[in-house]
Amino acid sequence: MSKLISCQFNIDTACVELVFDDGSQLSIDCTAVENEVADNRFQRSELDYLIYNDPLAYADLVLNGDPEAYLNAVTDYDPPR
């Protein structure tokens, strides 16, 4: 398994980009992830916070975790009736 060298958010592409020591790269399209898993602005805001403040945690959540379960646990939103 390759060692991770860097992980950062590229604002120009709206992607979290991971670079590994073997030269391979992985790019996570944050807009596509938000469109798939976020149901409201509060969930999008939580994902945006991770993208800008902890892109490694964001990448780990998307690649190894369950983003929908995470968002349901950390956001408190009652839709209007």
C-alpha positions in Angstrom: 0.0 0.0 0.0 1.2 3.4 -0.9 2.0 6.1 1.7 0.0 9.3 1.5 2.2 12.3 0.8 -0.4 15.2 0.7 -4.1 15.8 0.9 -5.5 19.2 0.1 -8.6 20.9 -1.2 -8.1 22.5 -4.7 -10.6 25.4 -4.9 -10.1 25.7 -8.7 -11.4 22.2 -9.3 -13.6 21.8 -6.2 -11.8 18.5 -5.5 -9.9 17.1 -2.5 -6.7 15.8 -4.0 -4.6 13.0 -2.5 -1.0 12.3 -3.7 0.8 9.1 -2.8 4.5 8.2 -2.7 4.3 5.9 -5.7 3.1 8.9 -7.9 -0.5 7.9 -8.0 -3.2 10.6 -7.3 -6.8 10.5 -6.3 -9.2 13.3 -6.8 -12.6 13.5 -5.0 -15.2 15.6 -6.7 -16.7 17.4 -3.7 -19.7 18.8 -5.7 -20.7 15.3 -6.8 -20.4 14.0 -3.2 -22.6 16.8 -1.9 -25.2 16.3 -4.6 -25.3 12.6 -3.8 -25.4 12.5 0.1 -26.4 16.0 1.4 -30.2 16.6 1.6 -30.2 20.1 2.9 -28.0 23.2 3.5 -27.0 22.1 7.0 -25.5 18.9 5.7 -23.8 20.7 2.9 -22.4 23.1 5.4 -21.0 20.3 7.5 -19.3 18.8 4.5 -17.9 22.2 3.5 -16.4 22.6 7.0 -14.6 19.3 6.6 -13.4 20.2 3.1 -11.9 23.5 4.1 -10.6 22.6 7.7 -9.8 18.9 7.6 -9.6 17.6 4.0 -8.0 14.4 5.2 -10.9 13.6 7.5 -13.2 14.4 4.6 -11.4 12.0 2.2 -11.4 9.3 4.9 -15.2 9.8 5.4 -15.9 9.6 1.7 -13.6 6.7 0.9 -13.9 4.5 4.1 -16.9 5.8 6.0 -20.6 6.3 5.6 -21.1 10.0 4.8 -24.9 9.7 5.0 -24.8 8.2 8.5 -22.2 10.8 9.6 -24.4 13.7 8.3 -27.5 12.3 10.0 -25.5 12.1 13.3 -23.9 15.5 13.2 -26.7 17.7 11.8 -29.9 18.6 13.6 -32.5 19.5 11.0 -36.3 19.2 11.2 -37.8 19.8 7.8 -40.8 22.2 7.7 -44.2 20.5 7.7 
